[in-house]
Amino acid sequence: MPYLFVHFREKLTVDGEQVHFAVSGDGYHWQALNGGRPILTCDKGDGGCRDIEIVRLNEGGFVLIATDLCIVRHMDENHNVDWKQLNHCGSKYLSLWRSDDLFSFSDQELVFLGRNDFGCLWAPEVFYDENNEEYLIHWGSTVHEDDFNHMSIYCCATKDFRTFTEPRLFFTKENEILDSHLVKHDGVYHLFYKNSSNPSMNLHATSDNMYGPYQNDESFRRLMEALPQPGAYEAPTTLVLPDGRWCLMLDFFGCEKEKMGYVPFLSEHVGSVTFTRADEAFSFPYGFKHGHAIEITNEEYEALLRKYG
């Protein structure tokens, strides 16, 4: 079972914060496409993108969405970034591309989700809501009401990625939260997210309803607490491997840029959050930054290798 992983790269040049592709025939060993160069580049908005999501549409084709943000363009001469300022005055748009075949793509679109009071729209993800036959987009935003000082998860719904419902609050806590990842297995909704403080680490919660309420998972919290530098991981994403194991990937940023990227954890079956770190079982050509992997067909895999390999 092959996979496609869309992501960006942590670099000090703009080409890192664009859409990059990698493929794997087994979910464990990954190969960069296009020589590690971008597949898509941004010519609108902030001139770069991060936190990239790919969705295979039920009706056929694909949509990619991403945070409209290029951190390299906001660095000072010492490569420092004023993240608080970006929380207040980041883009109010998401970047979007469409494709029928993963080879030809529409021009970059900037999608406005209908609220001027957002300070930023970061880390969008898409979950297909089978009950309503629509796509739920969820992301992190700060808002004007509290002077852009508290990030929560907001959401909206769409059937076609052209018209969108009014954004609403999806999940919030007393402390800031970000980087939500939502999956459903055996009727249970699993919400992974990054807790900014008290404690600063990735957390997991479950519900039998998509909109909650969600119950925090203390066993997962203890697993995260045992990691060295638990606050230095973010951007949770999961994929089901061909051998039936569940892979959780967390984006590690607590080191020099060249060594940043996703770290894999494995659970023996889908739905079980008894994860064990499994670096030795995986290989990556470089550090993949905040993205998402989807299953692709053997035909799509071979065609991607022919075109970009």
C-alpha positions as CSV (number, residue, x, y, z in Angstrom):
1,M,0.0,0.0,0.0
2,P,1.7,3.2,-1.2
3,Y,1.4,6.7,0.4
4,L,2.0,10.3,-0.5
5,F,3.2,12.7,2.2
6,V,2.8,16.4,1.5
7,H,4.9,18.7,3.8
8,F,7.2,21.6,3.9
9,R,10.9,21.8,4.8
10,E,12.6,23.8,7.6
11,K,15.1,26.0,5.8
12,L,16.4,29.5,5.9
13,T,15.3,30.1,2.3
14,V,11.8,30.6,0.8
15,D,11.9,27.3,-1.2
16,G,11.5,25.4,2.1
17,E,8.1,26.9,2.8
18,Q,6.4,25.6,-0.3
19,V,4.6,22.3,-1.1
20,H,6.9,19.3,-1.1
21,F,6.0,15.7,-2.0
22,A,7.4,12.4,-0.8
23,V,6.2,8.8,-1.5
24,S,6.5,5.5,0.2
25,G,5.6,2.0,-1.0
26,D,5.1,0.7,2.6
27,G,4.7,3.7,4.9
28,Y,8.1,3.2,6.5
29,H,10.7,4.2,3.9
30,W,10.2,7.5,2.2
31,Q,11.6,9.0,-1.0
32,A,11.6,12.7,-1.9
33,L,10.1,13.6,-5.2
34,N,11.4,16.2,-7.6
35,G,14.8,16.0,-6.1
36,G,13.6,17.5,-2.8
37,R,12.5,20.7,-4.6
38,P,9.0,22.1,-4.3
39,I,6.1,20.7,-6.4
40,L,4.1,23.8,-5.9
41,T,5.2,27.3,-5.1
42,C,3.2,30.3,-3.7
43,D,2.9,33.5,-5.7
44,K,0.1,35.0,-3.6
45,G,-0.3,36.1,0.0
46,D,2.8,35.8,2.1
47,G,4.7,34.0,-0.6
48,G,5.0,30.7,1.2
49,C,3.0,28.0,2.9
50,R,3.3,25.8,6.0
51,D,1.1,23.1,7.6
52,I,0.0,21.5,4.4
53,E,-3.0,19.2,4.1
54,I,-4.1,17.0,1.2
55,V,-7.6,15.6,0.8
56,R,-8.8,13.0,-1.7
57,L,-12.3,14.1,-2.6
58,N,-15.2,11.5,-2.6
59,E,-16.2,12.7,-6.0
60,G,-12.7,12.4,-7.4
61,G,-9.6,14.6,-7.5
62,F,-7.7,16.3,-4.7
63,V,-7.5,19.5,-2.7
64,L,-4.5,20.9,-0.9
65,I,-4.8,23.6,1.7
66,A,-2.1,25.3,3.8
67,T,-1.3,28.1,6.1
68,D,-0.6,31.3,4.2
69,L,2.7,32.1,5.9
70,C,6.4,32.3,5.1
71,I,8.4,32.6,8.3
72,V,11.7,33.2,6.4
73,R,10.2,36.5,5.2
74,H,9.6,37.6,8.8
75,M,13.0,36.8,10.3
76,D,15.4,39.5,11.5
77,E,19.1,39.5,10.7
78,N,19.7,36.9,13.5
79,H,16.9,34.7,12.2
80,N,14.6,35.5,15.1
81,V,10.8,35.6,14.6
82,D,8.2,37.7,16.5
83,W,5.6,35.0,16.8
84,K,3.3,37.1,18.9
85,Q,3.1,39.7,16.2
86,L,2.3,37.0,13.6
87,N,-0.5,35.8,16.0
88,H,-1.9,39.3,15.9
89,C,-1.4,40.1,12.3
90,G,-1.1,36.9,10.3
91,S,-2.9,36.1,7.2
92,K,-6.7,35.8,7.3
93,Y,-6.6,33.4,4.3
94,L,-5.8,29.8,3.6
95,S,-3.9,28.8,0.5
96,L,-5.7,26.2,-1.7
97,W,-4.9,24.2,-4.8
98,R,-7.0,21.7,-6.8
99,S,-5.9,18.7,-8.9
100,D,-7.6,15.9,-10.8
101,D,-4.5,13.7,-10.9
102,L,-1.7,15.0,-8.6
103,F,0.2,16.3,-11.7
104,S,-1.8,19.2,-13.0
105,F,-2.8,21.8,-10.4
106,S,-4.9,24.9,-10.4
107,D,-3.4,28.3,-9.6
108,Q,-3.0,29.1,-5.9
109,E,-6.2,30.5,-4.4
110,L,-6.4,32.5,-1.2
111,V,-9.6,31.4,0.6
112,F,-11.2,33.9,3.0
113,L,-13.4,32.1,5.6
114,G,-15.6,35.1,6.4
115,R,-14.3,36.6,9.7
116,N,-12.2,39.7,9.9
117,D,-11.6,39.3,13.6
118,F,-9.1,36.4,13.2
119,G,-5.5,37.2,13.9
120,C,-4.3,34.2,11.9
121,L,-5.5,31.0,10.4
122,W,-2.9,28.3,11.1
123,A,-2.5,24.6,10.6
124,P,-5.7,23.7,8.7
125,E,-6.8,20.1,8.5
126,V,-9.8,18.4,6.9
127,F,-12.0,15.7,8.2
128,Y,-14.7,14.1,6.1
129,D,-18.0,14.1,8.0
130,E,-19.8,11.1,6.6
131,N,-22.9,11.9,8.6
132,N,-23.5,15.2,6.8
133,E,-21.5,14.3,3.6
134,E,-19.3,17.3,3.9
135,Y,-15.8,18.3,4.8
136,L,-15.0,19.8,8.2
137,I,-12.0,22.2,8.1
138,H,-10.4,22.9,11.5
139,W,-7.5,25.2,12.3
140,G,-6.0,27.4,15.0
141,S,-6.9,31.1,15.3
142,T,-6.5,34.0,17.7
143,V,-9.3,36.5,17.8
144,H,-9.7,40.2,18.4
145,E,-12.0,39.7,21.3
146,D,-9.2,38.8,23.7
147,D,-6.6,41.0,21.9
148,F,-5.3,38.0,19.9
149,N,-3.7,36.4,23.0
150,H,-5.4,33.0,23.1
151,M,-5.4,30.5,20.3
152,S,-8.2,28.0,20.0
153,I,-9.4,25.6,17.3
154,Y,-12.1,26.9,15.0
155,C,-13.9,25.1,12.1
156,C,-16.2,25.5,9.2
157,A,-17.8,23.0,6.7
158,T,-17.9,22.7,3.0
159,K,-19.1,20.3,0.4
160,D,-17.1,21.6,-2.5
161,F,-14.2,23.8,-1.2
162,R,-15.9,26.8,-2.9
163,T,-18.5,27.8,-0.4
164,F,-18.0,27.5,3.4
165,T,-20.2,27.8,6.5
166,E,-19.6,30.6,9.0
167,P,-16.6,29.7,11.2
168,R,-17.4,28.5,14.7
169,L,-15.4,27.5,17.8
170,F,-14.5,23.8,17.7
171,F,-12.3,23.2,20.7
172,T,-10.8,25.4,23.4
173,K,-9.1,25.3,26.8
174,E,-7.9,27.8,29.4
175,N,-4.5,27.7,27.8
176,E,-3.7,28.1,24.1
177,I,-4.0,25.0,21.9
178,L,-3.0,24.5,18.3
179,D,-2.3,21.9,15.6
180,S,-5.5,19.8,15.8
181,H,-5.6,16.4,14.1
182,L,-9.0,14.6,14.0
183,V,-9.6,11.0,13.0
184,K,-12.4,8.5,13.6
185,H,-12.0,4.7,14.3
186,D,-14.8,2.3,15.3
187,G,-17.2,5.2,16.1
188,V,-14.7,7.0,18.3
189,Y,-13.4,10.5,17.4
190,H,-9.8,10.9,18.3
191,L,-8.5,14.5,18.7
192,F,-4.8,15.0,18.9
193,Y,-3.5,18.6,19.6
194,K,-0.7,20.6,21.0
195,N,-1.2,22.1,24.4
196,S,0.8,25.3,24.7
197,S,1.3,25.2,28.5
198,N,0.3,23.5,31.8
199,P,1.5,21.1,30.4
200,S,3.3,22.0,27.2
201,M,3.0,18.8,25.1
202,N,0.8,17.0,22.6
203,L,-2.4,15.6,24.1
204,H,-5.2,13.3,23.0
205,A,-8.9,13.3,23.7
206,T,-11.8,11.2,22.6
207,S,-15.6,11.6,22.0
208,D,-18.5,9.8,20.4
209,N,-19.6,13.1,18.8
210,M,-17.5,15.1,16.3
211,Y,-18.2,18.4,18.1
212,G,-17.5,16.9,21.6
213,P,-17.4,17.2,24.5
214,Y,-14.0,15.5,24.4
215,Q,-12.5,13.5,27.3
216,N,-8.8,13.9,27.9
217,D,-6.7,10.7,27.8
218,E,-4.4,10.5,30.9
219,S,-2.5,7.5,29.6
220,F,-1.4,9.4,26.5
221,R,-0.4,12.4,28.6
222,R,1.8,10.1,30.7
223,L,3.4,8.8,27.5
224,M,4.1,12.3,26.3
225,E,5.5,13.4,29.7
226,A,8.1,10.6,29.5
227,L,9.6,12.1,26.3
228,P,12.8,14.2,26.6
229,Q,11.7,17.8,25.8
230,P,8.0,16.9,25.6
231,G,7.1,20.6,24.7
232,A,9.4,20.5,21.6
233,Y,7.0,18.4,19.6
234,E,4.0,19.6,17.6
235,A,1.8,19.0,14.5
236,P,0.5,15.5,15.3
237,T,-0.7,13.4,12.3
238,T,-1.5,9.7,12.0
239,L,-1.6,7.1,9.3
240,V,-2.6,3.4,9.2
241,L,0.2,1.2,8.0
242,P,-0.2,-1.9,5.7
243,D,0.6,-4.2,8.6
244,G,-2.3,-2.8,10.6
245,R,-0.2,-0.7,13.0
246,W,-1.1,2.9,13.7
247,C,1.6,5.4,13.2
248,L,1.6,8.8,15.1
249,M,4.1,11.3,13.8
250,L,5.1,14.4,15.9
251,D,7.1,17.2,14.4
252,F,10.2,17.8,16.6
253,F,11.5,21.4,16.5
254,G,13.9,21.3,19.6
255,C,17.1,21.3,17.7
256,E,19.0,23.0,14.9
257,K,17.0,23.5,11.7
258,E,18.7,20.8,9.7
259,K,17.6,18.1,12.2
260,M,14.0,19.2,12.7
261,G,11.2,17.1,11.4
262,Y,8.7,14.3,12.1
263,V,9.4,11.6,14.6
264,P,7.5,8.3,14.3
265,F,5.7,6.4,17.1
266,L,3.9,3.1,16.6
267,S,0.9,1.4,18.2
268,E,0.1,-2.2,17.5
269,H,-3.4,-1.5,16.2
270,V,-5.6,1.4,15.1
271,G,-7.3,3.2,18.0
272,S,-4.8,2.1,20.6
273,V,-2.7,5.1,21.8
274,T,-0.1,2.9,23.5
275,F,2.6,4.3,21.2
276,T,6.3,3.5,21.2
277,R,8.9,5.7,19.5
278,A,10.2,3.8,16.4
279,D,12.9,5.8,14.7
280,E,14.8,2.7,13.6
281,A,11.8,1.4,11.6
282,F,11.5,4.5,9.4
283,S,13.7,6.3,6.9
284,F,13.3,9.9,5.6
285,P,15.4,11.7,3.0
286,Y,15.3,14.8,5.3
287,G,13.1,16.2,8.0
288,F,9.5,16.4,6.9
289,K,7.7,19.4,8.5
290,H,4.0,19.7,9.3
291,G,2.1,17.9,6.7
292,H,-0.1,14.9,6.0
293,A,0.1,11.5,4.4
294,I,-2.7,9.8,2.4
295,E,-3.0,6.4,0.8
296,I,-2.6,6.4,-3.0
297,T,-3.1,3.7,-5.6
298,N,-0.2,1.7,-7.1
299,E,-0.9,3.4,-10.4
300,E,-0.7,6.8,-8.8
301,Y,2.5,5.8,-7.0
302,E,4.2,4.6,-10.2
303,A,3.1,7.7,-12.1
304,L,4.5,10.0,-9.4
305,L,7.8,8.2,-9.5
306,R,7.9,8.4,-13.3
307,K,7.1,12.2,-13.3
308,Y,9.0,13.4,-10.2
309,G,11.3,10.5,-9.1
